[in-house]
Amino acid sequence: MVHMQVPFYRHSLAPENSKYVAKVLETPFLTSGPIGKEVEAQLSEYFGVKHAKLVNSWTNGAVATLLALDIGPGDEVIVPAMTFIATANVVELVGAKPVFIDCDPDTLLITPELIKSAITKKTKAVIPVHMYGQMCDIKAIKEILPKDQKISIIEDCAHTFEAKFNGDRPGKYSDVSIFSFYATKNVTCGEGGAIITNDEKLFERIIQAVLHGMSAGAADRFKAGQYKHWGMDHLGTKANLPDLLACFLPDQIRTVDERLVIREALAKNYETNLIGTRIKLPKSSKNIVHSRHLFPIGVGPSARDKALLSLGESNIGATVNYRSVPSMKFYQNKYSLGASEFPISQAWGEGTLSIPLFPGMTDAEQNYVIDVLLNKIEPMIGDI
Ligand SMILES: Cc1ncc(COP(=O)(O)O)c(C=O)c1O
């Protein structure tokens, strides 16, 4: 076996991208301005929605969205147990209660039935997460929500940009969808995100909520040299994305579907080599386009930590996406949750790890990862 070093992720932004920063330096405001507006128009067109707002992270965008929806103390928001902690933390941050639900054992996505079983009179929203890049069925989720109670659907699109479910992109059936442009995401500017919606009224509240609740942003306050007073009717946070970061996005959005072809080929190659072994893979539904953001594998609780160690020794970057959120001490202490309450998320979370998948990955790098998986990791696995 040829030994090499394979990072978990390597971005594809070439040094030439610094020319975009130089362009921003020529403008008077380095913060949110004309470049961000261009990106927002680009996002609206890509997703076929009326409105888009750039934010400085998924997390801050979600806090702003929950504030804009007037969700707070006394309210409940349904979230998956199998997700990154941010999905639940934002609910805590606005003072509402995250109500966890388990996931489908094959896809690891939440389902309409699981959501239905968790709805109470206090439920104000549900946050389905398109885990690893595979979309949940948002249309089916919408159909099971009670007609006499307003429950907003907030899509967590941190793992997806390019995905489709039955031909539909995120944003079509939900109230609002939120993306992350964090360092390892399929579209990235280091830290960042975006909110999209077709709801005019909600969007008005969101654009204020991302800027302290102010009625006018910096570029608008100083338009034409004349100062304009602003007001504040609702509480907001600070979540706007500066043009200094937004400038990295237009080219990536234009070419994201080209990179998806490469991601898909890498993922298919992993699948071809791993199917039939004791390494478990999440299943994909029919009629989807998968964003192939992450490539998680299941090795089982008895082998997982040994496998992480062995991958580290083989110089292969690996991580865990994710241990179940209600198993975190904060949530266990606050809500007296037992591990057995979310058995599928718990078991997957204790037995999973993610392997490298990024568009710049070479054939030699992927072959090395596959060699290590087949020769070192698979033999560690008991029957799972
Ligand atoms: C499912 C999910 N939701 C939310 C987030 C938070 O995104 P951000 O880092 O942009 O706040 C992440 C980040 O990795 C995530 O994986």
The ligand as an ORCA input file, in Angstrom:
! r2SCAN-3c Opt
* xyz 0 1
  C     -26.656     20.684      9.987
  C     -25.986     21.972     10.339
  N     -26.737     23.006     10.761
  C     -26.192     24.180     11.088
  C     -24.828     24.387     11.012
  C     -24.249     25.691     11.446
  O     -23.676     26.402     10.377
  P     -22.754     27.674     10.648
  O     -21.401     27.196     11.024
  O     -22.748     28.408      9.311
  O     -23.405     28.474     11.700
  C     -24.002     23.358     10.570
  C     -22.542     23.570     10.490
  O     -21.739     22.738     10.222
  C     -24.586     22.109     10.245
  O     -23.832     21.077      9.850
*
